Amino acid sequence: MKFTDIESKISNKNWLSFFLDLGRIFYDSNKTRSENLHLCISVPFLNYLSIAIGLGICDKFYSSSAYNVHKFDDLKEGTLVFRRPPNSKKEQSYVFVGIDSDGYPQFKSKHRPPVTLTLRNQNWWEEIRIAPEQVKYKRNRFSKNERGKAIRTHYESQHVDSILRKPDIKVLFVGNVNRITMEMEESLMDEYTFIDWLLPKSLVGAQNSYVTEIISSKASPVTEEINAETVIIYDGVQAFNQSPYRNYENASIILLERNASEALLGEALQDIYNYEVNTDEEFIEMVSQRKGIPKNLEILAWRRGG
């Protein structure tokens, strides 16, 4: 991990360390089989648990060298991109016009007269960042916002820059937006907050690089913003019961607080039991061998979808 001794830096509570590690284990285990991994965890409280798990997932993701950086594979003609030339802090705006006869990506500048840019050297590809939102842009916009500074400092910078050039929701938090936002505003280590590490789209801005997002359980699905790789974390029984995402087959983690009403818990558990559950005993065994497991924790793991 590039996160060195993160647990000792943010908390002396074993339960928080455990949920960070659970996120890491989940990320690795979900990659081992074609069926997606799903967890249901009965917990005594919700505070900080979902973002601790999400941070563990992102920690593995930021550290993984297997991330596909070929960002032009599925680029559509007309897509807005930004290019930051060497030794410049300012970005220039271009649109993608296609692949030339030799297989090189081509872009046309937005200024007049337009200039065609052909990326014949693969090293030049690192100068291109795909605009997170395909909307009107501001001239001379700066490329690296301060929110990305934390992960660039603690992980391999070239790998992180490759991730941030193509913003994507890797973890979707579903639940009480106000509470989760307040928790993310807490300082994690040094001057950084959870926001700096998790980069939620709604808090860093859609035109900046983002990795996660927070939505209300009553929100309509944003199907165009998540993909098959997105992990969904349901922060509480009501978040799961009310969310339309529960019908999705994405890998997911459901946190069920024990102080919820029997009716709400019963509805959630019935919905889970209705799945054709293929229990993942191997994952449960892996978790049970970890040190510092909080007391009174119940975990169900199964495979579905993918």
Protein Blocks (a to p, Z undefined) as FASTA:
>chain_A
ZZghklmmmoccfklmmmmmmmmmmmmmmmmpmbdcddddddfbfghklmmmmmmmmmmm
mmpckbcfblklmccehiacddddehiabdcddddebjcfkopacdddfbdcddddddfb
fklmmmpccdfbacdddehiafbdfklmmmmmmmcfklmmmmmmmgcdfbdcedjfklmm
mmmmpcfbhjbcfklmnopaklnopkbccfbdcddfkbccdfklpcfklccddebjklmm
mpmklmpcbdcdddddfkbcfklmmmmmmmmmmpccdddfklmmmmmmpghiaehiacdd
ddeeZZ
